[in-house]
Amino acid sequence: MKFKLIAFAACSCWLAFAHPVLAQQTERVPALREKVYGQLARAQEQADNGNLAEGISILGEVAEKADSMNSYERAMMWNFYGFMYYEQGNTKEAINYFEKVVKESPIPESLEKSTLYSLAQLALSDGQFQRAISFLDQWEGLAEEGEMGKAWVLKAQAYYQADKHREALSLIDKAIAAVDAENKIPDENWLILKRALHYELEQPQQVAKVMERLVTSYSKPEYWVQLAGVYAQLEQDEKQLAVLEAAHQQGYIETGSEWRQLAQAYYFNELPYKAAETMQEAMSKGKVDASVDNLKFVGQAYTQAKENEKAISAYKKASEKVEHGNFAAQIAQLYLTLDNNEAAVEYAEQAFNRGDLDNEGNLYLAEGMALLNLKRYDQAIESFKQAAEIEGVERSAKQWLKYAKSQHEQQQQMANLQ
């Protein structure tokens, strides 16, 4: 139970402060009398047994005699109140009573210092960020130089929560620099806070540097993926891919979005075959769905890699999932490239029948070329005529139309000669 640990520390203070170690204080601290100690111990016993309400009730009896108690006794009574309300989850009342502790004077400096730090932590947890900063300012007036590091971090957290990001960054940088000077590794949460602050300040280069430290020092899977994401934001595609590949080799690529990120990184780094194979692997492992978008990506990547048969396979699967004819049009283009003209014409007609095409002109051109290769000149001429009516391809279509007509005429002449 947390109360036990804290209360034990408080009891240790009672014994310590009964000895001459307090001689360095400028104001003499009164002793804790046996009678008051016994009453506080009785309240503590009830709290240790889980009877917090009874413990608070006993403290209420003690508080009735507060006027006859010295400053140290009252401070310890308020201290017990604070811990008991904290154990009840009543942070506001805990803060109220801990504040009463530090308002008593004289009290042992160590008690004042530890209470101020606890007050800062409680205020921060309760969303009272400015009060947390104020308590830490008071604590710093009592602290030794070597103790400042932990306060810098806590105050940085308070400034961060209060949206004072530059003030917070200055403090967390001091804390990290102090640890670096001792050739130690900064606490992971310190680096996470520093990363968050640079993100809020829109400093992606600095975010990347912090992520590099997190990867080096703590090497968690999410840090590798996040670092890759930052490199992508900075348009450092080669670094992004290097990090993602390293993460993949270590088994850190797990989620569907991470698999997609790796596949896209291959694509952007002009490695389309790896891009397609990575997405295929992700689909086969069930990491991503065989959705229209993912199948379209695979088709595009295989097309870029000149793996036309594999691209056709992906586009056929995508085409089964939609009503429009755009994937059928892509398949027609690919079959034309493979010199499979019959299939090219078949899928061009399928695309036209489905409709809702993004680029009707190019499809008429492709169909016309396939028909031309099949020496079906009448049909090729009709396809090229259709293309010639569409803006963007009309010039090319007219040239093909002229050629198709010449071939048709030549065919007719040869037929007449026979």
Secondary structure as the mmCIF struct_conf table of DSSP 4:
data_model
#
loop_
_struct_conf.conf_type_id
_struct_conf.id
_struct_conf.beg_label_comp_id
_struct_conf.beg_label_asym_id
_struct_conf.beg_label_seq_id
_struct_conf.end_label_comp_id
_struct_conf.end_label_asym_id
_struct_conf.end_label_seq_id
HELX_RH_AL_P HELX_RH_AL_P1 LYS A 2 PHE A 17
TURN_TY1_P TURN_TY1_P1 ALA A 18 ALA A 18
BEND BEND1 HIS A 19 HIS A 19
HELX_RH_3T_P HELX_RH_3T_P1 PRO A 20 GLN A 24
BEND BEND2 GLN A 25 GLU A 27
HELX_LH_PP_P HELX_LH_PP_P1 ARG A 28 ALA A 31
HELX_RH_AL_P HELX_RH_AL_P2 GLU A 34 ASP A 48
TURN_TY1_P TURN_TY1_P2 ASN A 49 GLY A 50
HELX_RH_AL_P HELX_RH_AL_P3 LEU A 52 ALA A 63
TURN_TY1_P TURN_TY1_P3 GLU A 64 LYS A 65
HELX_RH_3T_P HELX_RH_3T_P2 ALA A 66 SER A 68
BEND BEND3 MET A 69 MET A 69
HELX_RH_AL_P HELX_RH_AL_P4 SER A 71 GLU A 87
TURN_TY1_P TURN_TY1_P4 GLN A 88 GLY A 89
HELX_RH_AL_P HELX_RH_AL_P5 THR A 91 LYS A 103
BEND BEND4 GLU A 104 PRO A 106
HELX_RH_AL_P HELX_RH_AL_P6 GLU A 109 SER A 125
TURN_TY1_P TURN_TY1_P5 ASP A 126 GLY A 127
HELX_RH_AL_P HELX_RH_AL_P7 PHE A 129 GLU A 140
TURN_TY1_P TURN_TY1_P6 GLY A 141 LEU A 142
HELX_RH_3T_P HELX_RH_3T_P3 GLU A 145 GLU A 147
HELX_RH_AL_P HELX_RH_AL_P8 MET A 148 GLN A 161
TURN_TY1_P TURN_TY1_P7 ALA A 162 ASP A 163
HELX_RH_AL_P HELX_RH_AL_P9 HIS A 165 ALA A 181
TURN_TY1_P TURN_TY1_P8 GLU A 182 ASN A 183
HELX_LH_PP_P HELX_LH_PP_P2 ILE A 185 ASP A 187
HELX_RH_AL_P HELX_RH_AL_P10 GLU A 188 GLU A 200
TURN_TY1_P TURN_TY1_P9 LEU A 201 GLU A 202
HELX_RH_AL_P HELX_RH_AL_P11 PRO A 204 SER A 217
TURN_TY1_P TURN_TY1_P10 TYR A 218 TYR A 218
HELX_RH_AL_P HELX_RH_AL_P12 PRO A 221 GLN A 233
TURN_TY1_P TURN_TY1_P11 LEU A 234 GLU A 235
HELX_RH_AL_P HELX_RH_AL_P13 ASP A 237 GLN A 249
TURN_TY1_P TURN_TY1_P12 GLN A 250 GLY A 251
BEND BEND5 THR A 255 THR A 255
HELX_RH_AL_P HELX_RH_AL_P14 GLY A 256 PHE A 268
TURN_TY1_P TURN_TY1_P13 ASN A 269 GLU A 270
HELX_RH_AL_P HELX_RH_AL_P15 PRO A 272 SER A 284
TURN_TY1_P TURN_TY1_P14 LYS A 285 GLY A 286
BEND BEND6 LYS A 287 VAL A 288
HELX_RH_AL_P HELX_RH_AL_P16 VAL A 292 GLN A 304
TURN_TY1_P TURN_TY1_P15 ALA A 305 LYS A 306
HELX_RH_AL_P HELX_RH_AL_P17 ASN A 308 SER A 319
TURN_TY1_P TURN_TY1_P16 GLU A 320 LYS A 321
BEND BEND7 GLU A 323 GLY A 325
HELX_RH_AL_P HELX_RH_AL_P18 ASN A 326 THR A 337
TURN_TY1_P TURN_TY1_P17 LEU A 338 ASP A 339
HELX_RH_AL_P HELX_RH_AL_P19 ASN A 341 ARG A 354
BEND BEND8 ASP A 358 ASP A 358
HELX_RH_AL_P HELX_RH_AL_P20 GLU A 360 ASN A 373
TURN_TY1_P TURN_TY1_P18 LEU A 374 LYS A 375
HELX_RH_AL_P HELX_RH_AL_P21 TYR A 377 ALA A 388
TURN_TY1_P TURN_TY1_P19 GLU A 389 GLU A 389
BEND BEND9 ILE A 390 ILE A 390
TURN_TY1_P TURN_TY1_P20 GLU A 391 VAL A 393
HELX_RH_AL_P HELX_RH_AL_P22 GLU A 394 LEU A 417
#
